[in-house]
Every structure is written in structure tokens, then in C-alpha cells.
Amino acid sequence: MRRLLAALAAGAFLVTVTACGSSDGSGSSDSASSSGGTTKVKVGVIPIVDVAPLYLGQKKGFFKKQGLELEMTLAQGGAAIVPGVASGQFQFGFSNSTSLMVAQSNNVPVKVVTNGIASTGVQGKDFGALVVKGDSPLKSADQLEGKKVAINTLKNINETAVRESVRKAGGDPDKVKFVELAFDQMPAALDGGQIDAAMVVEPALATVKSQGGREIASPLVDVAPNLTVAMYFTSTSYETQHPDVVKKFKAAAAESLAYADAHPDEAREIVTTYTKIPAAVLAKVTLPAWPAEPDRASLDALEKLGQADGLFKTAPDLDKLLP
């Protein structure tokens, strides 16, 4: 198990930050702490628009109402968060669906608690996109053969999505040169010519557009309509030992998702508390969908693509992974 968790975390760098409303910025611990009837839980997240509902829910008091206080820790991608949750460093985490499938297929003890985000399902109007510089000769995904394309984590959801866009456009995804780069580093790398294209999500997408970049595909939409891109999860042991906390987290997260979906302006504003995106760029950000439940059909489609791309040693059991 230690070797497996180390492999999942390889190449990922965690930066601990204190979330709004949290007074403890200390490092990892094996269990949640309780004080005065409030349980403090550590949550691994990514500094992108996707997790706005969690920060918003903390600010609006939805978690406090459930007797919870969140301490968020930022990571480069979901692949880094999975081992943190499985080892007890975090009680909950936010991770893309593919990372969770990879973990489950390798018997890493994780369990989805509630939905995270979904694609808008609209080509050219999604929160994630395959982008190039404004003056790039590249016009479609099939032209990426032999080109350097940045993704935040190799052999994961965004690579699978880009591969599907290339495939659907008539190209050979095996000829694409994928390189790993954090989302917030992609705009500068693209503008500077270090990469030919990038699979970005908000707020990096809005930054690229502000630099004159343009979209050539909507990979997440190409995978499946209304794709469940990421979910919040815990470890199976924590779920067994603290079912009350898990239930409270799910309730507060559900309220937070619904509130963010109904109040997009507040969701945009909260993003400024954990990213460095300028207000002018933030106004142009395309928000993801925040539905209450995962879309099983889209997850089945993502699993099949992951198997085709060789991401799983054995097929993941979605019935065991999902709530």
C-alpha cells in the first residue's frame, strides 16, 4: 500500500494554506480535531474555480451549521490528493473522477461522498478547453500530432479528454507529446512558446483568453455530455469510523453546491480568496455546473476511455466507489 500511495503522489507538490475561517495552519494529522462541539476537518483541494462552492459554503456558514470547520490544503491535482486522504493526512478530498477510478482499481480505500463538478456540456462554452496562442497555425485537435501539449497530470482525466478530442477530429493521440504542468503555469508557458497547446480549466482559461489565446476543442464535452469531472471523497476507514462526520460533510457540501449554482456572482467573488486571478479576468470566467449528484452514464464513458488509454490495471468497480 505504501508503494502504491507513493506512486500516486509522484511528481505532485503540496502547499499547505489556511482556509478562510480556519485558525490552524499546521501540517498534516491523522485525524480530525474537535473543539467546543465543532469538528475541524482537513480537505485537499486544487486552486481552481471548481472548488468555489466549498469556500463559499464555509463563508456562508453551511459547514458551521453542521458542526464542521474546514481547513483547506492546496495541491496541483487530484492524483496528489488521493494518497493524502487514503493515508489520513486529509479527512476529505476533491479529485477528478479518473484519479478516483485509478485508486479504486488499485484497491486504494477511497469512497465518494458527494458530487463535485460537471462539464457545462456545451462545445466552446465549457469551463475547460484545449487552447493555443492567438497566432498559432493550429486550428483543430487532430493537428496536435507531434506537438507539445500541457496537462496538469499525466495519465489522468485531462490526458484522456484531450486524446478523445484528437481521436474525434481524426488524429492519432499516441503522436501527441504530453507534458505535465500546473494549471496556473500554463498561460505563461503558452504565451512564451514553451508549449504548443494546453488543456486548461478556469481561471487559467480566462487568463489565456485575456492574452489573446483561443480554443480549438472542448475535451471534457467530447468525453460525454454532462461529464462528472470531479467529486469529493473520503477514505473507507474514515467513513466507517466517523459516519456522522461524513454525513454532515455531505449535507453541507450539497447545500454549498446548490448555493453556488444559484449565486454565480458570489461563486466568482470567492475565487479571489484562494487564487491570484485579477477581477477583470474573473468576470470572464466560465463557471462549471454544480449538480447535486454524479452522472453515472458519463462516468461509465470515462471509464471505458481510461481502459482504452491503459490507465487501469484492472477495471474499477464504480458500484463500490460511488455513494
DAMO-V445851 format. One record per pair of residues at least 12 apart in sequence whose ideal C-beta (glycine too) atoms are under 7 Angstrom apart, sorted by sequence separation. I is the first residue (numbers start at 1). J is the second residue. D is the distance in Angstrom with one decimal. If there is no record, write none. Layout:
# DAMO-V445851
i=[I/I]
j=[J/J]
d=[D/D]
This chain:
# DAMO-V445851
i=[58/81/100/186/234/81/82/149/303/81/186/268/303/24/54/179/73/78/82/183/187/268/78/183/186/190/159/299/79/184/187/191/199/267/78/82/92/183/187/232/86/94/144/86/190/264/86/141/142/154/187/85/141/82/145/154/41/43/45/47/142/144/145/149/151/153/39/46/82/141/142/149/294/38/39/40/41/42/43/44/45/46/140/142/146/147/148/149/150/151/152/261/37/38/141/145/147/152/260/38/40/42/44/46/145/146/148/150/152/46/130/144/257/258/20/130/257/150/21/44/162/20/161/254/19/20/150/44/44/158/51/150/44/149/22/24/43/148/149/21/22/42/46/148/149/150/151/22/42/43/44/45/147/149/150/41/43/44/147/149/19/41/19/165/18/19/144/165/168/17/164/17/16/17/31/99/133/162/165/30/98/133/138/161/164/14/15/32/98/131/138/161/164/96/97/14/28/96/161/98/161/12/13/231/12/132/12/132/14/50/131/228/12/50/130/131/228/12/203/130/131/226/207/228/8/9/128/129/210/227/228/128/157/203/226/128/224/225/8/9/79/127/131/203/207/224/8/77/127/141/206/209/227/76/77/129/140/141/79/128/131/139/224/5/49/127/134/138/203/206/223/224/77/134/203/206/223/133/134/5/132/205/5/131/132/203/223/131/202/131/132/202/130/129/130/130/129/130/124/128/126/128/124/126/8/123/126/123/122/121/119/4/119/4/121/121/76/119/118/119/118/118/119/118/117/115/117/116/116/115/116/114/114/112/113/113/112/113/111/110/111/110/111/109/110/109/109/111/97/100/97/96/97/100/113/96/97/48/95/94/113/114/47/113/94/95/114/92/93/114/92/164/92/115/160/91/160/160/163/91/85/85/86/160/85/160/78/48/49/48/49/48/155/92/127/126/127/125/127/120/11/119/120/118/119/117/118/117/117/118/115/115/118/115/115/50/68/67/68/66/68/66/66/63/62/62/62/57/57/57/54/57/60/56/54/57/97/101/53/56/41/53/56/98/97/101/39/53/105/106/41/52/98/105/102/105/112/56/102/105/111/112/113/56/59/101/105/112/104/32/98/104/53/56/52/55/101/104/104/52/55/52/55/101/100/49/47/47/49/53/49/50/49/20]
j=[70/93/112/198/246/94/95/162/316/95/200/282/318/40/70/195/90/95/99/200/204/285/96/201/204/208/178/318/99/204/207/211/219/287/99/103/113/204/208/253/108/116/166/109/213/287/110/165/166/178/211/110/166/108/171/180/68/70/72/74/169/171/172/176/178/180/67/74/110/169/170/177/322/67/68/69/70/71/72/73/74/75/169/171/175/176/177/178/179/180/181/290/67/68/171/175/177/182/290/69/71/73/75/77/176/177/179/181/183/78/162/176/290/292/55/165/292/186/58/81/199/58/199/292/58/59/189/84/85/199/94/195/90/195/69/71/90/195/196/69/70/90/94/196/197/198/199/71/91/92/93/94/196/198/199/91/93/94/197/199/70/92/71/217/71/72/197/219/222/72/219/73/73/74/88/156/190/219/222/88/156/191/196/219/222/73/74/91/157/190/197/220/223/156/157/75/89/157/222/160/223/75/76/294/76/196/77/197/80/116/197/294/79/117/197/198/295/80/271/199/200/295/277/298/79/80/199/200/281/298/299/200/229/275/298/201/297/298/82/83/153/201/205/277/281/298/83/152/202/216/281/284/302/152/153/205/216/217/156/205/208/216/301/83/127/205/212/216/281/284/301/302/156/213/282/285/302/213/214/86/213/286/87/213/214/285/305/214/285/215/216/286/215/215/216/217/218/219/215/219/218/220/218/220/103/218/221/221/221/221/220/106/221/108/225/226/182/226/226/227/227/228/229/229/229/228/230/230/231/231/232/231/232/231/232/233/233/234/233/233/234/235/236/235/236/236/237/239/228/231/229/229/230/233/246/230/231/183/230/230/249/250/184/250/232/233/253/232/233/254/233/305/234/257/302/234/305/306/309/238/233/234/235/309/235/311/230/201/202/202/203/203/311/249/286/286/287/286/288/288/180/288/289/288/289/288/289/289/290/291/291/292/295/293/294/230/248/248/249/248/252/251/252/252/252/255/256/252/253/255/253/256/259/256/256/259/299/303/256/259/245/257/260/302/302/306/245/260/312/313/249/260/306/313/311/314/321/266/312/315/321/322/323/267/270/312/316/323/316/245/311/317/267/270/267/270/316/320/321/270/273/271/274/321/321/271/274/275/285/290/287/288/288/273]
d=[5.2/4.1/6.6/4.2/5.9/6.6/5.7/6.2/6.3/5.1/5.2/5.4/6.6/6.8/6.8/6.5/6.5/3.1/5.5/6.1/5.8/6.2/4.3/6.2/5.4/6.2/5.7/6.0/5.0/6.1/4.3/5.2/6.1/6.2/3.8/4.8/6.7/4.6/5.0/5.8/5.1/5.7/5.7/6.0/6.3/5.5/6.0/4.1/6.0/6.0/6.1/6.4/4.7/6.5/5.4/5.0/6.1/5.4/5.1/4.9/3.8/6.5/5.8/5.5/5.7/6.4/6.0/6.9/6.4/4.2/4.7/6.7/6.3/5.6/5.6/4.5/6.2/4.9/5.3/5.3/6.3/6.0/5.1/3.1/5.9/6.6/4.8/5.6/5.4/6.6/6.8/4.4/6.1/7.0/6.3/4.0/6.5/6.2/5.3/5.3/6.0/6.2/5.6/6.3/6.4/7.0/5.7/4.2/5.3/7.0/6.1/5.0/4.4/6.8/6.4/6.0/6.4/5.2/5.1/3.7/5.2/5.9/6.8/6.0/6.4/6.1/6.3/4.9/6.3/4.5/5.5/4.7/4.3/6.8/6.3/6.1/6.0/4.9/6.5/6.4/6.7/4.6/6.4/5.0/4.7/4.1/4.9/4.3/5.7/4.7/3.9/4.7/3.9/6.8/6.9/4.1/6.5/6.6/6.2/6.8/5.5/6.1/5.4/4.1/6.8/3.8/6.0/4.4/5.5/6.7/6.5/6.7/5.1/5.4/6.8/6.1/6.0/5.1/4.7/4.3/5.2/6.8/6.7/3.5/4.8/6.3/5.2/5.0/3.8/6.9/6.4/5.3/5.4/6.6/6.3/5.1/4.0/4.3/6.6/6.2/5.2/6.3/6.1/6.1/5.3/6.8/6.4/4.9/6.1/6.5/6.5/4.3/6.0/4.7/6.0/5.6/4.8/3.1/6.5/5.4/5.7/5.0/7.0/5.3/5.7/5.6/6.9/6.4/5.2/4.4/5.5/6.8/6.9/5.8/5.8/4.2/6.9/6.9/5.4/4.5/4.9/5.8/6.9/4.1/5.7/3.9/4.7/4.9/4.7/6.1/4.7/6.7/6.7/6.4/4.0/5.5/5.7/4.4/6.0/6.8/4.9/6.3/4.0/3.9/6.5/6.9/3.7/6.1/6.6/4.8/6.2/6.6/6.9/5.9/6.5/4.6/5.8/5.7/5.8/6.0/6.5/6.8/6.0/4.8/6.4/5.4/6.4/6.6/4.7/5.5/5.7/5.9/6.7/4.3/5.5/4.2/5.7/5.5/6.1/6.8/4.6/4.8/6.0/5.8/6.7/4.8/5.4/5.4/6.8/5.9/4.3/5.6/5.6/6.4/4.9/4.7/5.0/6.4/5.5/4.3/6.2/5.3/6.0/6.1/5.2/6.6/5.3/3.8/4.4/5.7/5.5/6.9/5.2/4.8/5.1/5.7/4.9/5.5/6.1/5.2/5.9/6.0/5.1/5.4/6.8/4.0/6.2/5.3/5.7/6.5/6.4/6.0/6.2/6.1/6.0/4.5/6.4/6.1/6.1/6.1/6.2/4.8/6.9/5.2/5.5/6.3/4.8/5.9/5.7/6.1/7.0/5.9/5.2/6.7/7.0/6.4/5.1/5.7/6.1/5.8/6.5/6.3/5.4/5.4/5.4/7.0/6.6/5.5/4.1/6.6/5.7/7.0/5.8/5.9/4.8/6.7/6.3/6.4/4.1/6.6/6.6/6.9/5.6/6.4/6.9/4.3/4.3/6.8/6.0/5.4/6.0/6.2/6.4/5.6/5.0/6.1/5.6/6.2/6.3/3.9/6.1/5.8/4.5/4.4/4.7/4.6/5.3/5.8/6.8/6.5/6.9/2.8/6.4/6.0/6.1/6.9/5.9/6.0/4.2/6.4/6.8/4.9/5.3/6.4/5.7/6.1/5.8/3.8/4.4/6.7/6.9/5.8/5.7/6.3/6.0/5.2/5.8/6.1/6.4/6.6/6.9/5.2/6.5/6.0/6.4/6.8/4.0/5.4/4.5/6.7/6.6/6.3/6.9/4.7/4.5/4.8/4.1/6.6/4.5/5.3/6.1/5.4/6.1/6.9/6.1/5.6/5.7/5.3/6.0/5.7/6.5/6.0/6.7/5.8]
